[in-house]
Amino acid sequence: MYAHDELCEKGCPMRYKATFLVGFAVGFVAGARAGRERYEQMVKASRKVAENPTVQKAAKTAGAKATELTKVAKDKAAERVPKLTETAKSGASKVRGQLDRLPGRHAADAEMEGEHAAVNGSRPR
């Protein structure tokens, strides 16, 4: 085996990386020049569409409908909050009742002594 072959085995991957980077740079520069022109075309077309009276009318109609739907959703949510609150309280009461049936856990005794439930839901002994 010659020294040249050994060098090529180690240096070849680096040559491919350098070739890739040069190709990337050339493509980037060429694409940027062509890309800017295409970008300007797209901006011009989008402005033309946005300025179209039909599109503006449709946008206003969609905005009005969105405002209306938001008000309806707000009203429905306000109607349902009291029921959700009651459901949550009822569920909490059921859980407390089940906890009170566990051996060594008597909430009624603790409440009579003036103790309150801790933040994490456990009761002091």
MDTraj code that builds the backbone (N, CA, C; nanometers):
import mdtraj as md
import numpy as np

residues = "MET TYR ALA HIS ASP GLU LEU CYS GLU LYS GLY CYS PRO MET ARG TYR LYS ALA THR PHE LEU VAL GLY PHE ALA VAL GLY PHE VAL ALA GLY ALA ARG ALA GLY ARG GLU ARG TYR GLU GLN MET VAL LYS ALA SER ARG LYS VAL ALA GLU ASN PRO THR VAL GLN LYS ALA ALA LYS THR ALA GLY ALA LYS ALA THR GLU LEU THR LYS VAL ALA LYS ASP LYS ALA ALA GLU ARG VAL PRO LYS LEU THR GLU THR ALA LYS SER GLY ALA SER LYS VAL ARG GLY GLN LEU ASP ARG LEU PRO GLY ARG HIS ALA ALA ASP ALA GLU MET GLU GLY GLU HIS ALA ALA VAL ASN GLY SER ARG PRO ARG".split()
xyz = np.array([
    [0.0847, -0.1168, 0.0000],
    [0.0000, 0.0000, 0.0000],
    [0.0891, 0.1230, 0.0000],
    [0.0544, 0.2195, -0.0841],
    [0.1340, 0.3414, -0.0960],
    [0.0829, 0.4476, 0.0011],
    [0.1682, 0.5448, 0.0308],
    [0.1314, 0.6544, 0.1202],
    [0.0199, 0.7378, 0.0590],
    [0.0204, 0.7495, -0.0740],
    [-0.0819, 0.8273, -0.1436],
    [-0.2212, 0.7671, -0.1182],
    [-0.2322, 0.6335, -0.1224],
    [-0.3600, 0.5676, -0.1000],
    [-0.4108, 0.5927, 0.0407],
    [-0.3195, 0.5920, 0.1360],
    [-0.3569, 0.6146, 0.2754],
    [-0.4089, 0.7572, 0.2941],
    [-0.3450, 0.8538, 0.2291],
    [-0.3883, 0.9924, 0.2378],
    [-0.5265, 1.0102, 0.1756],
    [-0.5489, 0.9454, 0.0634],
    [-0.6770, 0.9586, -0.0058],
    [-0.7902, 0.9034, 0.0790],
    [-0.7646, 0.7933, 0.1501],
    [-0.8671, 0.7358, 0.2349],
    [-0.9082, 0.8330, 0.3444],
    [-0.8141, 0.9066, 0.4000],
    [-0.8448, 1.0010, 0.5071],
    [-0.8944, 1.1342, 0.4523],
    [-0.8422, 1.1789, 0.3388],
    [-0.8748, 1.3104, 0.2863],
    [-0.9974, 1.3144, 0.1977],
    [-1.0435, 1.2029, 0.1479],
    [-1.1563, 1.2015, 0.0557],
    [-1.2858, 1.2535, 0.1185],
    [-1.3200, 1.2132, 0.2399],
    [-1.4424, 1.2686, 0.2984],
    [-1.4368, 1.4210, 0.3104],
    [-1.3189, 1.4742, 0.3390],
    [-1.3048, 1.6181, 0.3501],
    [-1.3252, 1.6847, 0.2138],
    [-1.2796, 1.6207, 0.1099],
    [-1.2966, 1.6747, -0.0243],
    [-1.4451, 1.6794, -0.0599],
    [-1.5209, 1.5776, -0.0211],
    [-1.6639, 1.5763, -0.0481],
    [-1.7350, 1.6871, 0.0298],
    [-1.6926, 1.7084, 0.1513],
    [-1.7523, 1.8158, 0.2316],
    [-1.7249, 1.9520, 0.1692],
    [-1.6012, 1.9730, 0.1237],
    [-1.5658, 2.1006, 0.0613],
    [-1.6447, 2.1207, -0.0673],
    [-1.6601, 2.0154, -0.1462],
    [-1.7375, 2.0237, -0.2705],
    [-1.8834, 2.0575, -0.2395],
    [-1.9356, 1.9938, -0.1379],
    [-2.0736, 2.0212, -0.0986],
    [-2.0898, 2.1673, -0.0578],
    [-1.9992, 2.2185, 0.0257],
    [-2.0078, 2.3567, 0.0725],
    [-1.9973, 2.4567, -0.0423],
    [-1.9084, 2.4310, -0.1376],
    [-1.8958, 2.5202, -0.2534],
    [-2.0247, 2.5175, -0.3349],
    [-2.0783, 2.3998, -0.3583],
    [-2.2037, 2.3875, -0.4334],
    [-2.3188, 2.4555, -0.3611],
    [-2.3220, 2.4411, -0.2306],
    [-2.4257, 2.5067, -0.1516],
    [-2.4160, 2.6583, -0.1646],
    [-2.2952, 2.7116, -0.1542],
    [-2.2747, 2.8567, -0.1630],
    [-2.3168, 2.9092, -0.3001],
    [-2.2776, 2.8408, -0.4057],
    [-2.3140, 2.8836, -0.5411],
    [-2.4663, 2.8791, -0.5582],
    [-2.5276, 2.7732, -0.5126],
    [-2.6731, 2.7609, -0.5224],
    [-2.7454, 2.8669, -0.4411],
    [-2.6915, 2.8986, -0.3244],
    [-2.7520, 3.0003, -0.2397],
    [-2.7510, 3.1367, -0.3079],
    [-2.6354, 3.1741, -0.3620],
    [-2.6230, 3.3040, -0.4291],
    [-2.7143, 3.3104, -0.5511],
    [-2.7136, 3.2063, -0.6329],
    [-2.7976, 3.2045, -0.7532],
    [-2.9457, 3.2057, -0.7152],
    [-2.9801, 3.1304, -0.6145],
    [-3.1198, 3.1242, -0.5704],
    [-3.1669, 3.2539, -0.5091],
    [-3.0786, 3.3223, -0.4391],
    [-3.1159, 3.4489, -0.3765],
    [-3.1495, 3.5537, -0.4816],
    [-3.0757, 3.5565, -0.5876],
    [-3.1023, 3.6541, -0.6949],
    [-3.2352, 3.6225, -0.7643],
    [-3.2543, 3.4974, -0.7992],
    [-3.3788, 3.4582, -0.8655],
    [-3.4940, 3.4624, -0.7665],
    [-3.4671, 3.4287, -0.6430],
    [-3.5701, 3.4243, -0.5395],
    [-3.6270, 3.5607, -0.5077],
    [-3.5458, 3.6633, -0.5108],
    [-3.5933, 3.7973, -0.4798],
    [-3.6960, 3.8437, -0.5833],
    [-3.6687, 3.8143, -0.7094],
    [-3.7628, 3.8521, -0.8145],
    [-3.8963, 3.7799, -0.7962],
    [-3.8880, 3.6525, -0.7663],
    [-4.0104, 3.5733, -0.7449],
    [-4.0851, 3.6233, -0.6219],
    [-4.0124, 3.6577, -0.5173],
    [-4.0729, 3.7113, -0.3962],
    [-4.1498, 3.8400, -0.4275],
    [-4.0902, 3.9278, -0.5038],
    [-4.1555, 4.0538, -0.5408],
    [-4.2827, 4.0267, -0.6206],
    [-4.2795, 3.9256, -0.7075],
    [-4.3989, 3.8892, -0.7838],
    [-4.5111, 3.8422, -0.6912],
    [-4.4759, 3.7600, -0.5933],
    [-4.5760, 3.7088, -0.4995],
    [-4.6338, 3.8211, -0.4151],
    [-4.5501, 3.9156, -0.3698],
    [-4.5982, 4.0286, -0.2906],
    [-4.6954, 4.1127, -0.3734],
    [-4.6606, 4.1388, -0.4973],
    [-4.7464, 4.2183, -0.5853],
    [-4.8814, 4.1494, -0.6056],
    [-4.8785, 4.0177, -0.6289],
    [-5.0023, 3.9427, -0.6496],
    [-5.0878, 3.9412, -0.5235],
    [-5.0253, 3.9236, -0.4078],
    [-5.1022, 3.9193, -0.2830],
    [-5.1637, 4.0558, -0.2514],
    [-5.0933, 4.1639, -0.2816],
    [-5.1504, 4.2982, -0.2611],
    [-5.2711, 4.3193, -0.3523],
    [-5.2587, 4.2724, -0.4758],
    [-5.3677, 4.2869, -0.5720],
    [-5.4923, 4.2122, -0.5230],
    [-5.4716, 4.0925, -0.4688],
    [-5.5839, 4.0148, -0.4157],
    [-5.6435, 4.0849, -0.2938],
    [-5.5584, 4.1332, -0.2028],
    [-5.6060, 4.1974, -0.0808],
    [-5.6830, 4.3259, -0.1095],
    [-5.6497, 4.3944, -0.2165],
    [-5.7165, 4.5196, -0.2507],
    [-5.8450, 4.4980, -0.3305],
    [-5.8718, 4.3762, -0.3700],
    [-5.9918, 4.3439, -0.4455],
    [-6.1147, 4.3685, -0.3573],
    [-6.2136, 4.4447, -0.4028],
    [-6.3325, 4.4752, -0.3225],
    [-6.4091, 4.3502, -0.2782],
    [-6.4150, 4.2496, -0.3622],
    [-6.4842, 4.1261, -0.3259],
    [-6.4157, 4.0584, -0.2076],
    [-6.2827, 4.0555, -0.2109],
    [-6.2066, 3.9949, -0.1013],
    [-6.2244, 4.0771, 0.0266],
    [-6.2228, 4.2095, 0.0148],
    [-6.2415, 4.2947, 0.1327],
    [-6.3799, 4.2732, 0.1936],
    [-6.4820, 4.2608, 0.1089],
    [-6.6175, 4.2372, 0.1578],
    [-6.6258, 4.1026, 0.2308],
    [-6.5645, 4.0004, 0.1721],
    [-6.5648, 3.8677, 0.2349],
    [-6.4917, 3.8705, 0.3688],
    [-6.3829, 3.9459, 0.3767],
    [-6.3074, 3.9557, 0.5018],
    [-6.3907, 4.0255, 0.6100],
    [-6.4640, 4.1300, 0.5715],
    [-6.5503, 4.1992, 0.6686],
    [-6.6614, 4.1076, 0.7173],
    [-6.7205, 4.0329, 0.6247],
    [-6.8274, 3.9396, 0.6617],
    [-6.7754, 3.8321, 0.7568],
    [-6.6583, 3.7791, 0.7268],
    [-6.5996, 3.6760, 0.8138],
    [-6.5673, 3.7340, 0.9512],
    [-6.5175, 3.8562, 0.9557],
    [-6.4873, 3.9206, 1.0842],
    [-6.6122, 3.9422, 1.1675],
    [-6.7210, 3.9859, 1.1022],
    [-6.8474, 4.0065, 1.1733],
    [-6.9016, 3.8746, 1.2278],
    [-6.8925, 3.7702, 1.1473],
    [-6.9405, 3.6385, 1.1916],
    [-6.8572, 3.5871, 1.3085],
    [-6.7271, 3.6097, 1.3040],
    [-6.6397, 3.5673, 1.4142],
    [-6.6757, 3.6418, 1.5419],
    [-6.7053, 3.7709, 1.5315],
    [-6.7449, 3.8491, 1.6488],
    [-6.8755, 3.7959, 1.7057],
    [-6.9698, 3.7664, 1.6189],
    [-7.0991, 3.7131, 1.6626],
    [-7.0822, 3.5783, 1.7335],
    [-7.0035, 3.4901, 1.6742],
    [-6.9815, 3.3582, 1.7351],
    [-6.9095, 3.3695, 1.8692],
    [-6.8201, 3.4664, 1.8813],
    [-6.7503, 3.4869, 2.0083],
    [-6.8484, 3.5264, 2.1178],
    [-6.9422, 3.6168, 2.0844],
    [-7.0431, 3.6587, 2.1833],
    [-7.1308, 3.5411, 2.2252],
    [-7.1729, 3.4598, 2.1285],
    [-7.2568, 3.3430, 2.1589],
    [-7.1818, 3.2460, 2.2494],
    [-7.0557, 3.2204, 2.2183],
    [-6.9758, 3.1282, 2.3000],
    [-6.9586, 3.1823, 2.4417],
    [-6.9372, 3.3125, 2.4534],
    [-6.9215, 3.3739, 2.5858],
    [-7.0490, 3.3577, 2.6672],
    [-7.1644, 3.3812, 2.6054],
    [-7.2920, 3.3684, 2.6757],
    [-7.3171, 3.2238, 2.7194],
    [-7.2886, 3.1293, 2.6315],
    [-7.3088, 2.9881, 2.6672],
    [-7.2165, 2.9466, 2.7810],
    [-7.0928, 2.9937, 2.7778],
    [-6.9986, 2.9606, 2.8850],
    [-7.0471, 3.0187, 3.0173],
    [-7.0978, 3.1415, 3.0141],
    [-7.1480, 3.2046, 3.1369],
    [-7.2674, 3.1282, 3.1932],
    [-7.3506, 3.0710, 3.1057],
    [-7.4649, 2.9917, 3.1520],
    [-7.4206, 2.8620, 3.2185],
    [-7.3127, 2.8042, 3.1715],
    [-7.2719, 2.6715, 3.2189],
    [-7.1792, 2.6746, 3.3395],
    [-7.1187, 2.7871, 3.3701],
    [-7.0242, 2.7933, 3.4821],
    [-7.0905, 2.7564, 3.6143],
    [-7.2102, 2.8068, 3.6470],
    [-7.2706, 2.7670, 3.7751],
    [-7.2916, 2.6155, 3.7864],
    [-7.3339, 2.5527, 3.6774],
    [-7.3544, 2.4076, 3.6810],
    [-7.2210, 2.3350, 3.7002],
    [-7.1160, 2.3824, 3.6324],
    [-6.9845, 2.3206, 3.6493],
    [-6.9354, 2.3358, 3.7926],
    [-6.9603, 2.4522, 3.8501],
    [-6.9190, 2.4753, 3.9891],
    [-6.9912, 2.3789, 4.0823],
    [-7.1211, 2.3635, 4.0620],
    [-7.1994, 2.2723, 4.1462],
    [-7.1520, 2.1280, 4.1289],
    [-7.1218, 2.0895, 4.0061],
    [-7.0719, 1.9538, 3.9804],
    [-6.9390, 1.9311, 4.0514],
    [-6.8517, 2.0306, 4.0478],
    [-6.7217, 2.0175, 4.1149],
    [-6.7398, 2.0059, 4.2664],
    [-6.8295, 2.0861, 4.3225],
    [-6.8549, 2.0788, 4.4679],
    [-6.9121, 1.9434, 4.5059],
    [-7.0046, 1.8933, 4.4246],
    [-7.0661, 1.7639, 4.4509],
    [-6.9613, 1.6530, 4.4464],
    [-6.8761, 1.6584, 4.3455],
    [-6.7695, 1.5586, 4.3347],
    [-6.6739, 1.5641, 4.4522],
    [-6.6409, 1.6837, 4.4970],
    [-6.5509, 1.6987, 4.6115],
    [-6.6161, 1.6424, 4.7375],
    [-6.7458, 1.6641, 4.7524],
    [-6.8165, 1.6108, 4.8693],
    [-6.8157, 1.4585, 4.8689],
    [-6.8359, 1.4003, 4.7521],
    [-6.8338, 1.2539, 4.7428],
    [-6.6974, 1.1988, 4.7812],
    [-6.5919, 1.2627, 4.7322],
    [-6.4566, 1.2170, 4.7643],
    [-6.4309, 1.2299, 4.9135],
    [-6.4734, 1.3427, 4.9729],
    [-6.4564, 1.3598, 5.1180],
    [-6.5286, 1.2493, 5.1947],
    [-6.6495, 1.2171, 5.1485],
    [-6.7260, 1.1113, 5.2142],
    [-6.6544, 0.9773, 5.2058],
    [-6.5939, 0.9489, 5.0903],
    [-6.5203, 0.8234, 5.0761],
    [-6.3951, 0.8238, 5.1629],
    [-6.3271, 0.9379, 5.1708],
    [-6.2084, 0.9468, 5.2560],
    [-6.2447, 0.9296, 5.4034],
    [-6.3588, 0.9816, 5.4413],
    [-6.4003, 0.9711, 5.5814],
    [-6.4274, 0.8270, 5.6225],
    [-6.4603, 0.7415, 5.5259],
    [-6.4856, 0.6013, 5.5573],
    [-6.3585, 0.5196, 5.5737],
    [-6.2441, 0.5769, 5.5358],
    [-6.1176, 0.5053, 5.5528],
    [-6.0830, 0.4970, 5.7009],
    [-6.0209, 0.3868, 5.7431],
    [-5.9848, 0.3727, 5.8845],
    [-5.8854, 0.4819, 5.9268],
    [-5.9124, 0.5426, 6.0422],
    [-5.8222, 0.6438, 6.0966],
    [-5.8408, 0.7818, 6.0368],
    [-5.9419, 0.7996, 5.9550],
    [-5.9654, 0.9305, 5.8918],
    [-6.1085, 0.9727, 5.9204],
    [-6.1256, 1.0634, 6.0116],
    [-6.2600, 1.1091, 6.0463],
    [-6.2639, 1.2607, 6.0367],
    [-6.3158, 1.3111, 5.9257],
    [-6.3207, 1.4548, 5.9020],
    [-6.4134, 1.5228, 6.0005],
    [-6.5216, 1.4568, 6.0387],
    [-6.6166, 1.5192, 6.1305],
    [-6.5499, 1.5473, 6.2648],
    [-6.4682, 1.4522, 6.3148],
    [-6.3982, 1.4736, 6.4414],
    [-6.2980, 1.5880, 6.4293],
    [-6.2252, 1.5931, 6.3158],
    [-6.1242, 1.6963, 6.2968],
    [-6.1887, 1.8336, 6.2857],
    [-6.3048, 1.8420, 6.2188],
    [-6.3723, 1.9708, 6.2049],
    [-6.4245, 2.0189, 6.3384],
    [-6.4665, 1.9268, 6.4236],
    [-6.5167, 1.9657, 6.5549],
    [-6.4050, 2.0224, 6.6406],
    [-6.2828, 1.9769, 6.6173],
    [-6.1687, 2.0258, 6.6929],
    [-6.1135, 2.1546, 6.6339],
    [-6.1701, 2.2024, 6.5235],
    [-6.1253, 2.3270, 6.4632],
    [-6.0128, 2.3101, 6.3628],
    [-5.9842, 2.1898, 6.3221],
    [-5.8785, 2.1667, 6.2243],
    [-5.9386, 2.1705, 6.0844],
    [-5.8580, 2.2128, 5.9863],
    [-5.9048, 2.2213, 5.8488],
    [-5.8168, 2.1368, 5.7592],
    [-5.8699, 2.1033, 5.6437],
    [-5.7938, 2.0243, 5.5462],
    [-5.6737, 2.1020, 5.4989],
    [-5.5655, 2.0294, 5.4739],
    [-5.4443, 2.0930, 5.4201],
    [-5.4650, 2.1235, 5.2724],
    [-5.3731, 2.1980, 5.2137],
    [-5.3829, 2.2390, 5.0749],
    [-5.3846, 2.1196, 4.9802],
    [-5.3074, 2.0169, 5.0105],
    [-5.2986, 1.9027, 4.9191],
    [-5.4147, 1.8056, 4.9360],
    [-5.5082, 1.8353, 5.0216],
    [-5.6267, 1.7510, 5.0371],
    [-5.6166, 1.6539, 5.1524],
    [-5.4997, 1.6363, 5.2123],
    [-5.4895, 1.5475, 5.3270],
    [-5.5361, 1.6222, 5.4516],
    [-5.5811, 1.5472, 5.5463],
    [-5.6320, 1.6094, 5.6688],
    [-5.5317, 1.5836, 5.7821],
    [-5.5104, 1.6833, 5.8653],
    [-5.4191, 1.6623, 5.9791],
    [-5.4771, 1.5639, 6.0782],
    [-5.3918, 1.4972, 6.1525],
    [-5.4378, 1.3974, 6.2526],
    [-5.4315, 1.4541, 6.3909],
])
top = md.Topology()
chain = top.add_chain()
for i, resn in enumerate(residues, 1):
    res = top.add_residue(resn, chain, resSeq=i)
    for name in ("N", "CA", "C"):
        top.add_atom(name, md.element.get_by_symbol(name[0]), res)
traj = md.Trajectory(xyz[None], top)
